[in-house]
Amino acid sequence: MHFAIQSKNVIAQNTMLPACIEIKNNIIIAIHDYDAPLSCSVTDYGDLVIMPGLVDSHVHINEPGRTEWEGFNTATQAAAAGGITALVDMPLNCIPVTTTKTAFEEKLAAVHDKLWVDCGFWGGVIPENATNLDLLDDLLSAGVLGVKSFLIDSGVEEFPNVVAEDIRKAMPVLAKHNVPYLIHAELDCGSFNDVSIGDKYNSFLASRPKKWENDAVDLMFELALEAKNNGYDCKVHIVHLSSDEALSSISKAKQLGLQFTAETCPHYLTLASENIPDGKTLFKCCPPIRENDNRERLWSALKNNQISFIVSDHSPCTPQLKHIDSGDIEKAWGGISALQFGLPLIWTEAKDRGFTLIDIARLMSYETAKFAGLDKIKGQIAVGFHADFAIVDPNKTFTISNDLIKHKHKITPYVGRNVCGEIQHTYVRGHLVYSLDNFIDTPKGKTLLKSSHNGIQLGEHA
């Protein structure tokens, strides 16, 4: 496989420039001037933007065990349709949960011939493997890219939350393996059981106040500082941040030299509680979508690097579990399904706030790849990197509709929303996998496993 693609708008070297990208054996081997004479075939994408394939480090795929919710085939197709060329799968809501080496091996067996994009995996820390650290050590040695814990009930019985003492035990092992510790940062500070929610969105919002997130982030700050003072520099990462009030603790942690980061998601940046009607269960997620003023402060935090990047937190379930017909927000499963629409949703809002597509490539590709330990092979268009590209028309507007959805269940809170920025083609390691609403050939994705020397090993599961 030896060919080239070119455009007058290529995002490389932190700029937009006319360029021709030469690819051989899945790898970018050269970046030439636009229209450079080459001996291989060249596809010219004209004025379309060639940007690095997105890297989404927060996706719930739910296989094995709950494939009625999603599954690797449909999830990775949706990813490809969204310009995502690599993702990292979460350790729940699959059965078994990915908290042991044996469970991880079962998940790896389940992905065979199903990956349309490359896929890494997070493991999980629960009280069981925080108590038996050999289990955790074996899991980390098996190739997961890092681990996740909940500080609150996860909603899944097999994945119980941890407490401070569990975290203290796990941190030295995580520091030894030099992997991030992802934290669902909510602490139940009371009031949840005191609020009658029913179909009222504002009642649901009141039941999970900012204080829950703020206190959880403060706890992780204290534990990370304590670990560092004890000689263990653990990478702590706050997933799906929604509370603007927690930003000050994140900044303080960074100022003290801690490896302490946070992400946010399209739903917290593009939706506001004031506009969510009662009874619309598709908007339920945890932590909740908050007020518009809070949303704007999250955008500001992206501008000043308090928040490091943007990920989907694609968290699907069956329509029945969403209680769409009854509109019962209290009973509905929490989670937003929108894996393939992240780029247009974000670009539509970001361009009006002074962000460029170069910024979006940094926030949704470079920084996410770096966080997941994939930054030697993914996250930028550079010589020696995987030939992962999203070919985008940044000016094309369209309306999100159910028939566009590629993930398993054709539901999302964004149906009817007008967005800007259409992904037209997606390449994974030089393979054209998605083109103009069609999937090409057969799945070409591979697993991404952390190796013992902190490199990444491509699996042979595809």
Protein Blocks (a to p, Z undefined) as FASTA:
>chain_A
ZZddddfbdceehiacddddddeehiafbdcdehiacfbdcddehjaccddddddfbdce
hpghilmmnojklmmmmmmmnopabdcddfbfcdcddfbfklmmmmmmmmgokafbdcdd
dddddfklmmmmmlmmmmmmnopabdcddfbdehiaklccddfklmmmmmmmmmmnopac
dddddddeehjlmpcfklafklmmmmmcfklmmmmmmmmmmmmmmmmmnopacddddehi
fbfklmmmmmmmmmnopacdddddfklmmgcfklmcghilklgccdddddfklmmmmmmm
mmnomambdcfkiacddfklnommnopaklpccdddfkkmmmmmmmmmmmmnopafklmm
mmmmmmmmmmnopmmmgoiacehiacddddddfkbccdddfklpmbfblcdfkgoiaceh
iafbdceehiafbgghiaehjafbdcddddfkopacddfkZZ
